[in-house]
Amino acid sequence: MTALSHFGWNQIPTLLRGEADEIRRWTESRENAPTIYFLCVIAIGGFAFGATVGIWRAPLQAIFAGLKLPLVLLLTAIGNALLNGMLAPLFGVRMGFRQSFVAVLMSFAMLATILAGFAPLQAFVVWNIPTFDLEHSSAFYGYRFMQFTIVVAIGFAGVMANVRLMPLLRSMAGPTDYDSRLAAMNRDAPSPHPSPPMGERVPDLSCQSSAKAEGRVRGRPGSWDDSDRAAKRVLLAWLAGNLFLGSQICWVLRPFVGRPDDEVMFLGPSLFEGSFFETVFEAARTVIFRTVEVGP
């Protein structure tokens, strides 16, 4: 196990490139340096993007959103790490709970870094969309447009961050114990073509054997194809967990933007009413068809 005493901010390019060998050392290390580093990146990147989102409503809302977005990312990472710590071995990826937690934190650190890069673009959007002043009929249009851009930015960053870990998942994929026992049984099994009686002509099966062998190589346990399939299954599980768990946590901790007709608040008055997906649909409908709300 290699010491990671020099682990620091200069590892961001390595993280974003998704270098499998290097980031696998981070997941297998027992040191706390990678975990602390990823938590710091999540906090800084999440606060930067959240603050640019909330500043449209008020400076205090910017502080609230900047504090809540890293919390959403961290809670989603913890839940997804527990879920994928159980699913990854079932899908053929040799990853325990600790490795799953570090890998998921790594993906969210990538996400937060991408969001920090989006922060200037989001600030440009805030500067140019309609004001939140209720005297303007376009106030609610600006509110919905902010919601729509946030969902698009976070969704894009989340997908890209998880896809960058495909080389890591592929390198950790391999045969399970059941596959290894099955392969050993196949090796020890008697040949399906017994020796012919004395004097009988032996048919030439070299072409058939070659074709069958090629097919077995592509599908044998531990082959590149199996590793790729296992990595894709875990990736889809990560994306699904992030979508459903993250959306509900985000919904409970709303508001991030803040409605124009509500006071600035840390948490909304009705936490469990409505739906995240319903709100996203309404935001997309408003932006695409340019419908304008009048009042709540």
C-alpha positions in Angstrom: 0.0 0.0 0.0 1.6 3.3 -1.1 1.5 6.3 1.3 -0.4 9.3 0.1 1.3 11.9 2.2 1.6 14.3 -0.7 -2.1 14.1 -1.6 -3.4 17.6 -2.2 -5.0 20.0 -4.6 -2.6 19.2 -7.4 -4.5 15.9 -7.7 -7.5 17.7 -9.3 -6.3 17.1 -12.9 -5.7 13.4 -12.1 -9.2 13.2 -10.7 -10.9 14.9 -13.6 -9.0 12.7 -16.1 -10.2 9.6 -14.3 -6.8 7.9 -14.4 -7.7 4.3 -13.3 -4.4 3.2 -11.8 -4.0 6.4 -9.7 -7.5 6.7 -8.4 -7.7 3.0 -7.6 -4.8 3.6 -5.2 -6.9 6.2 -3.5 -9.8 3.8 -3.1 -7.6 1.1 -1.7 -5.6 3.3 0.7 -6.4 3.2 4.4 -5.4 6.8 4.8 -7.9 9.6 5.4 -6.2 12.1 3.1 -8.3 11.3 0.0 -11.6 11.4 1.9 -10.8 14.7 3.6 -9.7 16.1 0.2 -12.9 15.0 -1.6 -15.1 16.4 1.2 -13.3 19.8 0.9 -13.8 19.8 -2.9 -17.5 19.0 -2.5 -17.9 21.8 0.1 -16.1 24.5 -1.9 -17.5 23.6 -5.3 -21.0 23.1 -4.0 -20.9 26.4 -2.1 -19.7 28.3 -5.1 -22.4 27.1 -7.4 -25.2 27.3 -4.7 -24.3 30.9 -3.9 -24.5 32.0 -7.5 -28.0 30.3 -7.7 -29.3 32.0 -4.5 -28.0 35.4 -5.2 -30.8 35.9 -7.8 -33.2 36.1 -4.9 -31.2 37.8 -2.1 -27.7 37.8 -0.6 -29.0 35.8 2.4 -30.6 33.2 0.0 -27.1 32.9 -1.6 -25.7 31.9 1.8 -28.5 29.4 2.4 -28.2 27.8 -1.0 -24.4 27.7 -0.7 -24.7 25.8 2.6 -27.4 23.4 1.5 -26.0 22.3 -1.9 -22.9 20.7 -0.4 -25.2 19.0 2.2 -27.3 17.6 -0.6 -24.3 16.2 -2.3 -22.8 14.7 0.8 -26.1 13.1 1.9 -26.6 11.7 -1.5 -23.1 10.3 -1.6 -23.5 8.5 1.7 -26.8 6.9 0.7 -25.5 5.9 -2.7 -22.3 4.5 -1.2 -24.3 2.2 1.1 -26.5 1.1 -1.7 -23.7 0.4 -4.2 -21.5 -1.2 -1.5 -24.2 -4.0 -1.6 -24.9 -3.9 -5.4 -21.3 -3.7 -6.8 -20.3 -7.3 -5.7 -23.5 -8.6 -7.1 -22.8 -7.0 -10.4 -19.3 -8.4 -10.5 -17.2 -5.4 -9.3 -14.9 -6.2 -6.3 -15.7 -3.1 -4.2 -16.4 -3.1 -0.5 -18.3 -0.5 1.5 -15.2 1.6 2.2 -14.1 1.5 -1.4 -17.6 2.3 -2.6 -17.8 5.3 -0.2 -14.4 6.7 -1.4 -15.3 6.1 -5.1 -18.7 7.7 -4.7 -17.1 10.7 -2.9 -14.7 10.9 -5.8 -17.5 11.1 -8.3 -19.2 13.9 -6.2 -15.9 15.7 -6.0 -15.7 15.7 -9.8 -19.3 16.9 -9.9 -18.5 19.7 -7.5 -15.5 20.7 -9.5 -17.6 20.9 -12.7 -20.2 22.9 -10.9 -17.6 25.3 -9.6 -16.6 25.8 -13.3 -20.2 26.4 -14.1 -20.5 29.1 -11.4 -19.4 32.0 -13.6 -21.8 30.9 -16.3 -24.6 30.7 -13.7 -23.7 34.2 -12.5 -24.0 35.4 -16.1 -27.4 33.8 -16.3 -28.5 35.5 -13.0 -27.3 38.8 -14.3 -29.3 38.6 -17.5 -32.6 36.9 -16.5 -35.7 39.0 -15.4 -35.7 40.5 -12.0 -37.6 38.9 -9.1 -39.6 42.1 -8.5 -43.3 41.1 -8.3 -44.2 44.3 -10.2 -42.8 42.7 -13.3 -44.9 39.9 -14.9 -41.8 38.1 -15.9 -40.7 37.5 -12.3 -42.0 33.9 -12.2 -40.5 33.2 -15.6 -37.1 34.1 -14.3 -37.7 31.9 -11.3 -38.6 28.9 -13.4 -35.7 29.5 -15.8 -33.4 29.5 -12.8 -34.8 26.1 -11.7 -34.4 24.7 -15.2 -30.8 25.8 -15.6 -29.9 24.4 -12.2 -31.3 20.9 -13.0 -29.6 20.9 -16.4 -26.2 21.9 -14.9 -26.3 19.5 -12.0 -27.6 16.6 -14.2 -24.9 17.2 -16.8 -22.1 17.4 -14.2 -23.4 14.3 -12.4 -23.4 12.2 -15.5 -20.0 13.3 -16.6 -18.5 12.7 -13.2 -19.8 9.2 -13.0 -18.8 8.3 -16.6 -15.3 9.4 -15.8 -15.0 6.6 -13.3 -15.8 3.9 -15.8 -12.1 3.0 -16.1 -11.9 2.5 -12.3 -15.0 0.3 -12.3 -13.7 -1.7 -15.2 -10.3 -2.2 -13.5 -12.0 -3.5 -10.3 -14.4 -5.8 -12.2 -13.6 -9.4 -12.2 -14.9 -12.9 -11.7 -16.9 -13.6 -8.5 -16.2 -16.7 -6.4 -19.0 -18.6 -8.2 -17.5 -17.8 -11.6 -14.1 -18.9 -10.4 -15.5 -22.3 -9.1 -17.4 -22.7 -12.3 -14.3 -22.1 -14.4 -12.4 -24.6 -12.3 -15.1 -27.2 -12.8 -15.0 -26.7 -16.6 -11.3 -27.1 -16.6 -11.4 -30.4 -14.7 -14.4 -31.8 -16.6 -13.7 -34.7 -19.1 -13.3 -33.9 -22.7 -16.5 -33.9 -24.7 -14.7 -35.7 -27.6 -13.5 -39.1 -26.2 -10.8 -41.0 -28.1 -12.2 -43.1 -31.0 -11.8 -46.8 -31.2 -8.6 -48.3 -32.7 -8.5 -47.9 -36.5 -11.4 -45.5 -36.8 -10.8 -42.3 -38.7 -10.6 -39.1 -36.5 -12.6 -36.2 -37.9 -10.9 -32.8 -38.3 -12.5 -30.5 -35.6 -9.8 -27.9 -35.6 -12.0 -25.2 -37.3 -14.9 -25.9 -35.0 -12.7 -26.0 -31.9 -11.1 -22.7 -32.9 -14.5 -21.0 -33.4 -15.8 -22.4 -30.1 -12.7 -21.3 -28.3 -13.0 -17.8 -29.6 -16.5 -17.6 -28.4 -15.5 -18.8 -24.9 -12.7 -16.3 -24.7 -15.1 -13.4 -25.3 -17.6 -14.6 -22.7 -15.4 -16.2 -20.1 -15.4 -14.9 -16.5 -12.9 -12.1 -16.0 -12.7 -11.2 -19.7 -12.7 -7.6 -20.9 -16.3 -8.0 -22.1 -17.5 -9.2 -18.7 -15.6 -6.4 -16.9 -17.2 -3.8 -19.2 -20.7 -5.2 -18.6 -20.2 -5.3 -14.9 -18.8 -1.7 -14.9 -21.8 -0.5 -16.9 -24.2 -2.1 -14.5 -22.6 -0.4 -11.5 -22.6 2.9 -13.4 -26.3 2.6 -14.1 -26.9 1.8 -10.5 -24.9 4.9 -9.5 -26.9 7.2 -11.9 -30.2 5.8 -10.8 -29.3 6.2 -7.1 -28.1 9.7 -7.6 -31.3 10.6 -9.5 -33.9 9.3 -7.1 -32.1 9.8 -3.8 -30.5 13.1 -4.7 -33.8 14.5 -6.1 -35.7 13.7 -3.0 -33.0 15.1 -0.7 -32.9 18.3 -2.8 -36.7 18.6 -2.6 -36.8 18.3 1.2 -34.0 20.9 1.6 -35.6 23.4 -0.8 -35.7 26.3 -1.6 -32.4 27.0 -3.4 -33.6 29.7 -5.7 -36.5 31.1 -3.6 -39.9 32.0 -5.0 -40.4 35.7 -5.8 -43.5 35.8 -3.6 -42.0 34.1 -0.6 -39.8 35.4 2.2 -36.1 34.3 2.2 -35.9 31.1 4.3 -33.6 28.3 4.9 -36.2 25.6 4.6 -39.7 25.8 3.0 -42.9 25.7 5.1 -44.2 22.5 3.5 -41.2 20.1 3.1 -43.1 17.0 2.0 -45.7 18.5 -0.3 -45.4 18.4 -4.1 -42.7 16.5 -6.1 -39.3 17.3 -7.5 -40.2 15.8 -10.9 -43.4 17.8 -11.1 -41.5 21.0 -10.4 -38.9 20.2 -13.1 -41.7 19.5 -15.6 -43.4 22.9 -14.8 -40.0 24.7 -15.1 -39.3 23.0 -18.5 -42.9 23.8 -19.7 -42.5 27.5 -18.6 -39.1 27.9 -20.3 -40.0 26.1 -23.6 -43.5 27.5 -24.1 -42.8 30.8 -22.3 -45.8 30.6 -20.1 -45.9 33.1 -17.2 -47.3 32.5 -13.8 -49.4 35.1 -12.1 -49.1 34.7 -8.3 -48.5 31.4 -6.4 
